[in-house]
Amino acid sequence: MDPTQIPLKDLHLPEAIGWWPLAPGWWLVIALLAIGLGLLLRAGLRRRSRGAARRHALGQLQHCRSAYADHGNPVQLGIEVSEILRRTMLAYAPRADVAGLTGDEWLEWLDRDLAEPRFSQGAGRGLLELPYRDPAKADEVDIDNLLAVVQERLKTPVGGRA
């Protein structure tokens, strides 16, 4: 028999394996990645919301600083700064620990997480005196140091929590 006369056809290769539908292992990898990204997003949003009061307070402090440059009333500045500090600390610490504190107890509580006592024994002491001073005698308080101490307190996490 003549080999050219044999009715043979060319070899047909199978089609390439498609990427769809995905194998179960790939679905597992995708699910794990989605869960991981979701957890990372959740943690990031929690971290961001935890610092929201601090960021807002720092913005308000900057606003008070610029308003003081305009009006020059140290008594009004003392009232505003004291209010900002109280609100922010209430956002981070238990209300029972902070709300009833006044005078030296309040200043000692503010010093709690700082490296050195800047409220009870430093420039932050003006926080007690300034809102109640005669505006003519209020110049005795060092406003720049007071604002620096308040800013440091606002940037320092309460109880070691960021």
N, C-alpha and C positions, 0 to 999 in steps of 0.2 A: 504494500500500500504506500502510496506517495504521501509524504508528510504534508505537503502543501494542500492536499485534497481533504484533510481531516477538518470537519466543521468545528473548530475550536474558537472561542471568543476570548478577548483580552480579560485580564484579571480586573475585577472591580473592587476597589478599596472601600471599606465602610466609611460613612460620613464621619466627620470630626465630631467628637463629643461636645455638645453645647454646654454653655455655662448655666443655662436655665432648664429645668428647675434646679435649685441649689440642693446639695446634699445635706442631710440632717446635721452634720458636723458644722457646716458653715452657718446654718440657722442658729446653732448654739453659740458660736463665736459672735455673731451679730447681736444676739440677745444679751450676752455678757457685756459687750461693748456699750450697748444702749443703757444697760443698768449702771455700768461704771460711770458713763458720762452724766447720767441723771444724778447719781450720788455726788459727783464733783460739782455739778451745777447747784445742787441743793446746799452743799457745804459753803460754796462761794456766796450764795445769796444770804445764808445765815450770818456769815462773817461780815458781809456788807451791812446787813440790817443791825447787827450788834454795834457797829461804829457809827450809825446814823445820828444818834443823839450827840455824840462827840463832835462829828463834823458840823452839825447844825450849830452847836454851842460855839465852836471856834469861829464860824462865820458871824454869829451874833456878836462875839467879842470884838471881832475886827470892825464890825459896824459901830459898836459902842466907842471904839478907839477913834474912828473917823468922825463920829458925831461929837465926841469930846473936843476934837481939834476945831470943830466949828463953833460950839457953844461955850466951851471952856468952863463948864460948871462941874467941879469935882464931886459935889454932893450927888448930883444926878447920875454921874458916872458910877459912883459907889453903889447906889441903889440898883442900877441896871446890872452891874457886874455881880453883885450879890444874888440877884434873882436868877441870872444865868447859871451861876454855880449851883444854887440850890436845885433848880429844875434838872440840871444834868446829873447831879449826884443821885437824885431820886429816880432817874431813869436806869441807873446802874446798880444801885444798892437797895436792899430791902427798905421799904417805907418805914417800918418800925425802927430801923437803925438810924435813919437820917432825919425824918420829919420833925421830931421833937427836939433836936439839938439846937442850942443857942449859945452865944457867948464863947467862952474858952473851950467848952466841950465840942462845939462845932469846928473851931479852928484845929483842935487836936485830932478830930476825925478827918479833917481835910489833909492833915500831915501824915496820916496813917500809911500810905503807900509811897510817899516821897522819900528820897534818900536822906534829906535833912529837914528838920522842922521849920519850914519857911512860912507857915501861917501863924503858929502859936508863938514863935520867937523871931520872926523875920518881917519882911515887908508885907506879908499877907495880913498882919495884925491890923493894918489900916482898913481892912474889910469890915471890922466891927465899928470903928470910929467914924469913918468917912460919911456914911449915910446920915449921921446925926450931928455932924459938925456945922458950925456957923460957916457959910461959904467964904467969908472973909478970912477965916483961920484955917481953911481946908488945904492951903498950900503947904502946910507942914508935912503932909503925907506925900511920899514919893510915888507918884502915879505910875511912872514908867516901870518901876520895880514891882508895884502891885499888879499891874497888868501882865508882867512877865511871869510872876508867880501863879496867877490865875491860869494863864495859858499853859504853864507846865502841869498844873493840876488837871486841866482838861485833857491834856495829851497822855497823862499817866493812867493806865488801866486801874480800875477800882478792884481791889482784892486780888490782883494778879491776873484778872481776866481781860483779855483784849477785846 
